[in-house]
């Protein structure tokens, strides 16, 4: 389970800084066509993000300290 992002279609910025239990973002984040910024710094267990081609407006990702992060999945 997890937060399903399609309920927030106009979201432009997403701040999840310091969410140490976060491992993956729900695939529905790809439905956020207006998302331009994601703050993930300190999400030490985050492993992957959904496919980059779904986040067409995304300009900035802050991921300092996300040592397990494999950008854009595998």
NORGI-V129266 format. One record per residue. N is the residue number from 1. SS is DSSP state (helix for helix, strand for strand, loop for the rest). PHI is phi in radians with two decimals (999 if undefined). PSI is psi as a letter, one per 30 degrees, with the letter a starting at -180 (none if undefined). Layout:
{{N	SS	PHI	PSI} {N	SS	PHI	PSI}}
//
This chain:
{{1	loop	999	a} {2	loop	2.74	l} {3	loop	-1.23	k} {4	loop	-1.67	j} {5	helix	-1.33	f} {6	helix	-1.09	f} {7	helix	-1.32	f} {8	loop	-2.25	i} {9	loop	-1.12	f} {10	loop	-1.70	g} {11	loop	-1.11	k} {12	loop	-1.89	f} {13	strand	-2.32	k} {14	strand	-2.26	j} {15	strand	-1.94	j} {16	loop	-2.16	g} {17	loop	-0.92	k} {18	loop	1.38	g} {19	loop	-1.38	i} {20	loop	-1.23	f} {21	loop	-1.61	f} {22	loop	-1.30	k} {23	loop	-1.88	e} {24	strand	-2.47	l} {25	loop	-1.60	k} {26	loop	-1.02	k} {27	helix	-0.98	f} {28	helix	-1.18	f} {29	helix	-1.05	f} {30	helix	-1.12	f} {31	helix	-1.42	f} {32	loop	-1.52	i} {33	loop	-1.18	f} {34	loop	-1.80	f} {35	loop	-1.15	k} {36	loop	-2.01	f} {37	strand	-2.51	k} {38	strand	-2.24	k} {39	strand	-1.88	j} {40	loop	-2.12	g} {41	loop	-0.92	k} {42	loop	1.45	g} {43	loop	-1.45	i} {44	loop	-1.14	f} {45	loop	-1.83	g} {46	loop	-1.13	k} {47	loop	-1.83	e} {48	strand	-2.74	l} {49	loop	-2.07	l} {50	loop	-1.10	l} {51	loop	-0.88	k} {52	helix	-1.10	f} {53	helix	-1.23	f} {54	helix	-1.43	f} {55	loop	-1.80	i} {56	loop	-1.13	f} {57	loop	-1.67	f} {58	loop	-1.07	k} {59	loop	-1.98	e} {60	strand	-2.39	k} {61	strand	-2.21	k} {62	strand	-1.78	j} {63	loop	-2.39	h} {64	loop	-1.09	k} {65	loop	1.50	g} {66	loop	-1.61	i} {67	loop	-1.20	f} {68	loop	-1.62	f} {69	loop	-1.23	k} {70	strand	-1.85	j} {71	loop	-0.99	k} {72	loop	1.16	h} {73	loop	1.21	a} {74	loop	-2.29	none}}
//
